Amino acid sequence: SEVRLLADSKSLLTSSNDGAVSLWSLESVRADDSLTPERKMTSKVHGGSGIFSMDIYEQNCAATATAAKDGSIMVSSFASSDYNVTWQRNDAHAGVAKSVRW
């Protein structure tokens, strides 16, 4: 599981043990209150297999790489309301994939 602040400093991208990646807007949250960030989208990219690692690439596009408990790795593109798997390898590892980086 990971939490990443995006380059715009207005959004968070999170991954979790349920295999989901979520994009959150921080625009309505201030340090002096307890407003919950607005969830913009959630995608169960790893279908229930927990995500152990996530990395973000934000140069010419917005993309993530994720690695999961079932050994799968995926590269996905994301926007404010879409999350699309662009490449995946379900048999990348015989065991848990604990780290992924660009």
Phi, psi and omega in degrees: 000141181215157173230127181230132172277128180281164185301332180286352182059015179244000185220149173242145172241128181237150171233156188215175183289349177269006178085011183258150171242132180233145175250128184240140175266132178258004186297331181265001183260132176239157182295336184267007176223180185243032178296139178278138176301150178276127178280120181274324179195156173221139178224129178274075186292327181257018172051038178100347176277125185304137177273120180269332185211146177214139174228152184243140174240121183233028181287280181260351180208170176253115183218156175233154168241133180231149177231140188234170180302326183279005179089358181279152173230146182219148170243130184225151173256150180218153175222190186301331180225004181237146175218113186237127176288123181255340178203138176213152177224104183282338181249032183296324181220148178287336180235201182297135172263107188265350181208145175213138179214153176288000000 
